[in-house]
Amino acid sequence: MFSHVMVGTNDIEASKAFYDALFVTLGSKPSMTDDKGRLIYMRNGALFMVTLPIDGAPACHANGGTIGFTMASAEQVDAWHEAGLATGGTTCEEPPGVRDNGFGQLYLAYMRDPAGNKLCGVHRPG
């Protein structure tokens, strides 16, 4: 459905350390950097990008917004969450674990990146 997602940051180096650690847990490579200094991560044909705001104003997170990443297992979700916390992320919501909702059981872990963007690791047990 989506071709890419881009989030803003005020500290590109902190974001690089954070997202490089996250994407390595998913089997992806560390970021590439384009000619505008944006970080680019590729996974399963989609792009996730991190940028300093092009308008020069400070970056801010989307209140109520969450970006979810599909994971292969609960163990991968846990490794992703731990890597994020070790590189400047902060946990939010409930601790990682199984949640029952209208979509069936999901294994979820939530955190905020160093810029405050809310992320979720998602595994749908089979």
C-alpha positions in Angstrom: 0.0 0.0 0.0 2.8 2.5 0.8 5.9 3.2 -1.2 7.7 5.0 1.7 7.5 6.6 5.1 9.6 9.6 6.1 10.0 11.0 9.6 11.7 14.1 10.7 14.6 14.5 13.2 16.6 17.3 14.7 19.7 15.1 15.2 20.5 13.0 12.1 23.5 11.2 13.8 21.4 10.1 16.8 18.7 8.9 14.3 21.3 7.0 12.2 22.6 5.1 15.2 19.0 4.3 16.4 17.6 3.2 13.0 20.7 1.4 11.9 20.4 -0.7 15.0 16.7 -1.4 14.4 17.0 -2.3 10.8 20.0 -4.7 11.4 17.7 -6.7 13.7 15.3 -7.1 10.7 18.1 -8.3 8.4 18.4 -5.0 6.5 21.6 -3.0 5.9 22.5 0.3 7.7 21.3 3.4 6.0 22.3 5.0 2.7 22.5 8.7 2.7 21.2 10.7 -0.3 22.5 14.1 -1.6 20.2 16.0 0.8 21.6 14.1 3.8 18.5 12.0 4.3 18.8 8.5 5.7 17.3 5.8 3.5 16.5 2.2 4.6 15.2 -0.4 2.1 13.1 -3.5 3.1 10.8 -5.6 1.1 10.5 -3.1 -1.7 9.6 -0.1 0.5 11.6 2.8 1.8 11.9 4.2 5.3 13.5 7.6 5.4 14.7 10.1 8.1 15.4 13.7 7.3 16.0 17.1 8.8 12.9 19.2 8.0 13.4 20.9 4.6 11.6 24.0 5.8 14.3 24.6 8.5 11.7 24.5 11.3 12.3 22.0 14.2 11.1 18.4 13.6 8.2 17.2 15.8 6.5 13.9 16.1 2.9 13.2 15.0 0.6 13.2 18.1 -1.5 10.1 17.6 0.6 8.7 14.8 2.3 5.3 14.9 4.5 3.6 12.3 4.3 -0.2 12.5 7.0 -2.7 11.2 6.0 -6.3 10.4 8.4 -8.8 12.0 8.9 -12.6 11.5 8.7 -13.6 15.2 8.1 -12.4 18.7 11.9 -12.9 19.3 12.6 -10.5 16.4 10.2 -8.0 17.9 12.0 -8.2 21.2 15.5 -7.9 19.6 14.2 -4.8 17.6 12.8 -3.2 20.8 16.0 -3.9 22.8 18.2 -2.5 20.0 16.0 0.7 20.0 16.2 1.2 23.7 20.0 0.6 23.6 20.4 3.4 21.0 18.3 6.3 22.4 14.8 5.1 22.1 12.3 5.1 24.9 9.6 2.5 25.6 6.0 3.5 25.6 2.6 1.8 26.0 2.6 -1.6 27.7 5.7 -3.8 27.8 6.3 -6.0 24.7 3.8 -8.9 24.6 0.7 -10.5 23.2 -2.4 -8.3 22.8 -5.9 -9.5 21.9 -7.9 -7.2 19.7 -10.3 -7.1 16.8 -7.4 -8.4 14.5 -6.8 -11.5 16.6 -3.6 -12.0 18.7 -0.7 -9.7 17.9 2.7 -9.6 19.6 3.5 -5.9 19.9 6.3 -3.7 21.2 6.1 0.1 21.2 8.8 2.8 21.5 9.6 6.3 20.5 12.7 7.1 18.5 15.1 9.9 19.6 12.9 12.5 17.9 9.7 11.3 19.6 8.2 9.4 16.6 6.1 6.4 17.8 7.1 3.0 16.4 5.6 -0.4 16.8 7.1 -3.8 16.1 4.3 -6.3 15.1 4.3 -10.1 14.8 1.1 -12.0 13.9 1.4 -15.4 15.5 0.2 -18.2 13.2 
